Amino acid sequence: MRLAVVLGLPGQITRLYRPVRLPRQGLMHSDVPHLLLPATSGRSVCRACGRTIGRGELRFGECLPNPFGEGEMTLWFHPACAAFRRPEPFLQALGATREAVPDREALERAARASLAQRRIPRIDGAERSPSGQARCRSCRNTIARGSWRIRLVLDEGGRFSSGGYVHLDCCGAYFESSDVLPPILHFSRGLDEADREELGRAYLAGSRLRNPSTMPRVK
């Protein structure tokens, strides 16, 4: 849980960082850069969590060809959000800078863990099922009203759309990982401290069920 707490509360950056510009392979324009620099205005919004990025806070910008016209567009993220949601371009930017990045080692570990399993970047936090009508994308059974479910999002060229839900106890089978609590807690922005502690206990209590070696692989 310590990792989630550290990455969920980015500190204010008081010194200026030089932008890190990297060519992104496979894009329409070979000179499209990624950016790692402090926010200058406090008006940009993180594409992953929906919160504003405070003025002076370090932010990650993923630059992509504009699908609606000429030129490029920049998607801004908190560093921790980028580590979980956009691990590959974030690691490129992190590896190219020699500047001091707060919590650099923890951010790199989080990004590499997300990059190791293709579904982990889909995690968008946890909530209690309000109706009991949604079906789990892993086991296909309904998710009982009041039980914990994990929200999923799908990346559609820089836009994240709802991708359904999975049972908390189906995490191992769906994400093919036994440790996805850090991104779950990080994106559970609507939970108070008591709910976060209860979620953590429920996750740890069901750890045996989330051992990928004992669960069938899901296509």
Residue, then its C-alpha position, 0 to 999 in steps of 0.5 A: m500500500r505504501l507505493a500507492v500512497v506515495l504515487g497518489l500524492p505527487g508533491q510540488i516541484t519547485r525547480l524547473y526541469r528541461p523538457v524531455r523530447l523523444p521520437r515515438q516509434g510507429l507514429m505518423h511523424s518521427d519527430v513527435p516528442h514526449l514531454l516531462l516538465p513542470a506544469t506552467s499554469g495549473r489548468s491542464v487535466c490528467r487524462a487518466c484520473g481527471r484531476t487538474i495538475g497543479r502549477g509547478e507539479l511535474r507532468f508527463g505529456e504524451c504527444l500523438p498525431n491529431p486524429f481530427g486534423e493536422g499537427e499533434m496533440t498532447l495528452w497530459f498525465h500526473p507521473a504516477c497516473a502515466a506510470f500505471r496507464r501509459p507505461e511504455p512512453f512514460l518509461q521512455a521519457l523517464g529514461a531520457t532525462r537526468e534531472a531529479v524526478p521525485d519518487r523516480e525509482a517507485l515510478e519506474r517500478a510501477a511502470r514496469a509492472s504495468l508494462a509486464q501485463r497488457r491488461i493492468p493499464r486498464i485498471d480504473g479503480a474500485e467501487r461497490s456494485p450499485s445494482g448487481q446487473a453488471r457482468c464480470r469480464s473474467c468469469r462472466n457472472t453477475i457482480a452482486r450488489g454491494s460487492w467490490r468490482i474493478r472498473l476497466v477502461l480501454d485506450e482508444g487512441g488517447r481517449f479512455s472509454s469504459g471497458g466494463y468490470v471484473h470481480l475483485d476475486c477475479c483479478g488474478a485470472y483477468f490481469e494475470s498478476s497477483d499484485v495489482l493493488p497499487p493501481i487499484l488504490h491509486f485510481s480509487r479516488g472516490l473512496d474515503e480512507a475507511d473504504r480504502e482500508e476495507l478494500g485493501r483487506a478484502y484484496l489481501a483476504g482473497s489473495r489465494l484466489r488471485n494466484p494466476s497459477t491456480m486460475p484458468r487463463v482468459k482470452 
